[in-house]
Amino acid sequence: MSWFKEIVSNKKKTLAKRSEGLLTALAKSCVYAWGNTEELDKILQDSLNMLPYCDLIYAVDRQGKLISSNIEAHKKDSTLRGRILSGRPYMEKTLPYKGFTMSPVYISTHNGKSCITVMQSVTDEDKVLGFIAADFDVEKLPVDKTIKQAETKWQQYKGDPAIRGTLFLQERVLSAMDKQLDNVTEIIKEMMMHHGIFHCKIHYSSSRVSFWSMENPYDYHIHMLDDLVNPERCLAYPRQEYPAIAKVPQKEIEAVMDMFKALRNMDETVYLRSASFNIVNGIVGLTFSCDGSHYMNYREFLEWDLKKWFGHSDEKAVKN
């Protein structure tokens, strides 16, 4: 499971764990008051402080009509009683004719914020009377800080079909960076190993590099080839200790950069157009002349040889 999906799943599971039992008990309390609007409002109002992160609670009948007031922490709004809610996301696909369910995230018409609605059926023996609905502002839901981003496995993304369709009609044109590729590769190694650059993106075809520095991680600087090969770059990027938070051992930077160079030189039709490398999270990004992109952990990247990328091996490309 990706980090993104794990976070989403965790938040939903946590919300269900904290609310399902309380809503089940609340639904039982509402059975005897179901035909008495004022009594129903009072029960809902008293229960709201027992539901962490709940912004709004209300009751609807089987047809989706609001039969209670809208109950919030410090107020209730009775003016909307009788409104039909059948078009709401939680009524269209997730209506629980029995039991508990949770809606997808949607924009609340009540406050315009991203919201999840959990619903619990209210049943008298086997008869479903209606539903208790509780709205939760997703921005307030707690995050499990123990969840960490999993190591990135190889992922491939196809690019522009127009570029792929004409791939074999084109041939690599030597860029200004290509003509100084050995020197450029050594400079980037030096910058990442000794000058605080934790992330770089190299545009081989357009002869430019973007640097993200540990001193200012929220910004980046684009350098054309003249800046990059200028020895005075060290005035802009003074020497620094290798960052302790880096996942990539210092010595592996050389291997990654040398492989970038090999992929750039490997073939005149299918070749590396741009590459990125982040020593903090260890992710390598590659975009080829076919406009296809790949993302993977640096260890997996270094385990692949040129044959796996191009179907044949060429030691000369690695050395040149």
ChimeraX attribute file (.defattr): number of C-alpha atoms within 10 A of each C-alpha:
attribute: neighborCount
match mode: 1-to-1
recipient: residues
	/A:1	8
	/A:2	12
	/A:3	14
	/A:4	11
	/A:5	10
	/A:6	15
	/A:7	18
	/A:8	12
	/A:9	13
	/A:10	16
	/A:11	17
	/A:12	18
	/A:13	12
	/A:14	14
	/A:15	22
	/A:16	17
	/A:17	11
	/A:18	15
	/A:19	21
	/A:20	19
	/A:21	13
	/A:22	15
	/A:23	25
	/A:24	17
	/A:25	12
	/A:26	17
	/A:27	25
	/A:28	14
	/A:29	15
	/A:30	23
	/A:31	17
	/A:32	12
	/A:33	15
	/A:34	21
	/A:35	12
	/A:36	12
	/A:37	15
	/A:38	13
	/A:39	15
	/A:40	21
	/A:41	24
	/A:42	15
	/A:43	15
	/A:44	25
	/A:45	22
	/A:46	11
	/A:47	15
	/A:48	18
	/A:49	13
	/A:50	13
	/A:51	18
	/A:52	13
	/A:53	20
	/A:54	23
	/A:55	18
	/A:56	21
	/A:57	26
	/A:58	23
	/A:59	29
	/A:60	26
	/A:61	20
	/A:62	16
	/A:63	11
	/A:64	20
	/A:65	17
	/A:66	22
	/A:67	24
	/A:68	28
	/A:69	25
	/A:70	21
	/A:71	23
	/A:72	18
	/A:73	13
	/A:74	6
	/A:75	10
	/A:76	17
	/A:77	11
	/A:78	16
	/A:79	10
	/A:80	13
	/A:81	17
	/A:82	15
	/A:83	12
	/A:84	15
	/A:85	16
	/A:86	16
	/A:87	10
	/A:88	15
	/A:89	18
	/A:90	22
	/A:91	18
	/A:92	12
	/A:93	11
	/A:94	16
	/A:95	22
	/A:96	19
	/A:97	18
	/A:98	16
	/A:99	17
	/A:100	22
	/A:101	18
	/A:102	21
	/A:103	20
	/A:104	13
	/A:105	16
	/A:106	16
	/A:107	13
	/A:108	17
	/A:109	10
	/A:110	10
	/A:111	10
	/A:112	9
	/A:113	15
	/A:114	15
	/A:115	22
	/A:116	23
	/A:117	25
	/A:118	27
	/A:119	33
	/A:120	28
	/A:121	26
	/A:122	32
	/A:123	18
	/A:124	15
	/A:125	8
	/A:126	8
	/A:127	10
	/A:128	17
	/A:129	18
	/A:130	27
	/A:131	28
	/A:132	22
	/A:133	20
	/A:134	24
	/A:135	22
	/A:136	23
	/A:137	19
	/A:138	19
	/A:139	11
	/A:140	12
	/A:141	15
	/A:142	12
	/A:143	13
	/A:144	11
	/A:145	7
	/A:146	6
	/A:147	11
	/A:148	10
	/A:149	12
	/A:150	12
	/A:151	13
	/A:152	17
	/A:153	16
	/A:154	15
	/A:155	11
	/A:156	14
	/A:157	10
	/A:158	12
	/A:159	15
	/A:160	10
	/A:161	12
	/A:162	10
	/A:163	14
	/A:164	14
	/A:165	10
	/A:166	10
	/A:167	15
	/A:168	12
	/A:169	7
	/A:170	13
	/A:171	13
	/A:172	16
	/A:173	10
	/A:174	11
	/A:175	13
	/A:176	15
	/A:177	21
	/A:178	18
	/A:179	10
	/A:180	13
	/A:181	18
	/A:182	14
	/A:183	13
	/A:184	21
	/A:185	17
	/A:186	13
	/A:187	16
	/A:188	22
	/A:189	21
	/A:190	16
	/A:191	22
	/A:192	25
	/A:193	23
	/A:194	17
	/A:195	22
	/A:196	22
	/A:197	26
	/A:198	25
	/A:199	22
	/A:200	23
	/A:201	19
	/A:202	24
	/A:203	18
	/A:204	21
	/A:205	18
	/A:206	15
	/A:207	20
	/A:208	19
	/A:209	22
	/A:210	17
	/A:211	22
	/A:212	20
	/A:213	19
	/A:214	16
	/A:215	13
	/A:216	10
	/A:217	12
	/A:218	8
	/A:219	10
	/A:220	13
	/A:221	10
	/A:222	15
	/A:223	15
	/A:224	14
	/A:225	16
	/A:226	12
	/A:227	13
	/A:228	20
	/A:229	15
	/A:230	10
	/A:231	10
	/A:232	10
	/A:233	12
	/A:234	11
	/A:235	8
	/A:236	8
	/A:237	15
	/A:238	11
	/A:239	14
	/A:240	15
	/A:241	9
	/A:242	17
	/A:243	19
	/A:244	9
	/A:245	10
	/A:246	14
	/A:247	14
	/A:248	20
	/A:249	13
	/A:250	16
	/A:251	10
	/A:252	16
	/A:253	20
	/A:254	17
	/A:255	15
	/A:256	18
	/A:257	19
	/A:258	20
	/A:259	20
	/A:260	24
	/A:261	23
	/A:262	21
	/A:263	23
	/A:264	25
	/A:265	21
	/A:266	23
	/A:267	15
	/A:268	15
	/A:269	16
	/A:270	21
	/A:271	20
	/A:272	27
	/A:273	22
	/A:274	23
	/A:275	24
	/A:276	20
	/A:277	25
	/A:278	22
	/A:279	23
	/A:280	15
	/A:281	19
	/A:282	19
	/A:283	23
	/A:284	25
	/A:285	20
	/A:286	21
	/A:287	21
	/A:288	18
	/A:289	22
	/A:290	23
	/A:291	20
	/A:292	18
	/A:293	19
	/A:294	17
	/A:295	20
	/A:296	19
	/A:297	20
	/A:298	25
	/A:299	15
	/A:300	13
	/A:301	19
	/A:302	12
	/A:303	9
	/A:304	11
	/A:305	15
	/A:306	18
	/A:307	10
	/A:308	10
	/A:309	13
	/A:310	14
	/A:311	8
	/A:312	10
	/A:313	14
	/A:314	15
	/A:315	10
	/A:316	10
	/A:317	17
	/A:318	17
	/A:319	12
	/A:320	12
